[in-house]
Amino acid sequence: MSKAQPIVTYWDKAYKSRVLITPEDRTLVVDNHQVIISEPDEIAYLDKHADFERQKEA
Protein backbone atom coordinates (compact mmCIF):
# COMPACT_ATOMS: atom_id res chain seq x y z
CA MET A 1 0.00 0.00 0.00
CA SER A 2 1.52 3.33 -1.00
CA LYS A 3 1.50 6.30 1.33
CA ALA A 4 -0.50 9.33 0.17
CA GLN A 5 1.62 12.34 -0.63
CA PRO A 6 1.03 15.47 1.42
CA ILE A 7 -0.92 18.30 -0.16
CA VAL A 8 0.92 21.58 0.30
CA THR A 9 -0.37 25.11 -0.25
CA TYR A 10 1.94 28.01 -1.12
CA TRP A 11 1.21 31.74 -1.07
CA ASP A 12 2.58 33.71 -4.00
CA LYS A 13 3.90 36.98 -2.56
CA ALA A 14 4.47 38.58 -5.96
CA TYR A 15 1.49 37.71 -8.18
CA LYS A 16 -2.22 37.04 -7.80
CA SER A 17 -2.20 34.73 -10.81
CA ARG A 18 0.46 33.27 -13.07
CA VAL A 19 1.73 30.04 -14.56
CA LEU A 20 5.12 28.56 -13.67
CA ILE A 21 6.98 25.87 -15.59
CA THR A 22 9.22 23.76 -13.35
CA PRO A 23 12.61 22.39 -14.45
CA GLU A 24 10.83 19.02 -14.90
CA ASP A 25 8.51 20.76 -17.42
CA ARG A 26 5.47 20.66 -15.13
CA THR A 27 2.94 23.47 -15.06
CA LEU A 28 2.00 25.11 -11.74
CA VAL A 29 -0.98 27.47 -11.79
CA VAL A 30 -1.26 30.28 -9.23
CA ASP A 31 -4.83 31.40 -8.60
CA ASN A 32 -5.77 34.06 -6.04
CA HIS A 33 -2.15 34.06 -4.78
CA GLN A 34 -2.24 30.31 -4.07
CA VAL A 35 -0.90 27.16 -5.64
CA ILE A 36 -1.71 23.72 -4.25
CA ILE A 37 0.67 20.87 -5.04
CA SER A 38 1.66 17.41 -3.83
CA GLU A 39 4.56 16.19 -5.97
CA PRO A 40 7.92 16.14 -4.14
CA ASP A 41 9.81 17.81 -7.02
CA GLU A 42 7.23 20.61 -7.18
CA ILE A 43 7.44 21.12 -3.41
CA ALA A 44 11.23 21.29 -3.58
CA TYR A 45 11.00 23.81 -6.44
CA LEU A 46 8.68 26.18 -4.57
CA ASP A 47 10.57 25.78 -1.28
CA LYS A 48 13.58 27.32 -3.08
CA HIS A 49 11.56 30.04 -4.86
CA ALA A 50 11.76 33.42 -3.08
CA ASP A 51 8.28 34.52 -4.20
CA PHE A 52 6.51 31.64 -2.43
CA GLU A 53 5.69 31.08 1.21
CA ARG A 54 4.64 27.63 2.38
CA GLN A 55 1.39 27.81 4.33
CA LYS A 56 0.89 26.02 7.62
CA GLU A 57 -1.54 23.13 7.62
CA ALA A 58 -4.97 23.93 9.04
C-alpha positions as CSV (number, residue, x, y, z in Angstrom):
1,M,0.0,0.0,0.0
2,S,1.5,3.3,-1.0
3,K,1.5,6.3,1.3
4,A,-0.5,9.3,0.2
5,Q,1.6,12.3,-0.6
6,P,1.0,15.5,1.4
7,I,-0.9,18.3,-0.2
8,V,0.9,21.6,0.3
9,T,-0.4,25.1,-0.3
10,Y,1.9,28.0,-1.1
11,W,1.2,31.7,-1.1
12,D,2.6,33.7,-4.0
13,K,3.9,37.0,-2.6
14,A,4.5,38.6,-6.0
15,Y,1.5,37.7,-8.2
16,K,-2.2,37.0,-7.8
17,S,-2.2,34.7,-10.8
18,R,0.5,33.3,-13.1
19,V,1.7,30.0,-14.6
20,L,5.1,28.6,-13.7
21,I,7.0,25.9,-15.6
22,T,9.2,23.8,-13.4
23,P,12.6,22.4,-14.5
24,E,10.8,19.0,-14.9
25,D,8.5,20.8,-17.4
26,R,5.5,20.7,-15.1
27,T,2.9,23.5,-15.1
28,L,2.0,25.1,-11.7
29,V,-1.0,27.5,-11.8
30,V,-1.3,30.3,-9.2
31,D,-4.8,31.4,-8.6
32,N,-5.8,34.1,-6.0
33,H,-2.1,34.1,-4.8
34,Q,-2.2,30.3,-4.1
35,V,-0.9,27.2,-5.6
36,I,-1.7,23.7,-4.2
37,I,0.7,20.9,-5.0
38,S,1.7,17.4,-3.8
39,E,4.6,16.2,-6.0
40,P,7.9,16.1,-4.1
41,D,9.8,17.8,-7.0
42,E,7.2,20.6,-7.2
43,I,7.4,21.1,-3.4
44,A,11.2,21.3,-3.6
45,Y,11.0,23.8,-6.4
46,L,8.7,26.2,-4.6
47,D,10.6,25.8,-1.3
48,K,13.6,27.3,-3.1
49,H,11.6,30.0,-4.9
50,A,11.8,33.4,-3.1
51,D,8.3,34.5,-4.2
52,F,6.5,31.6,-2.4
53,E,5.7,31.1,1.2
54,R,4.6,27.6,2.4
55,Q,1.4,27.8,4.3
56,K,0.9,26.0,7.6
57,E,-1.5,23.1,7.6
58,A,-5.0,23.9,9.0
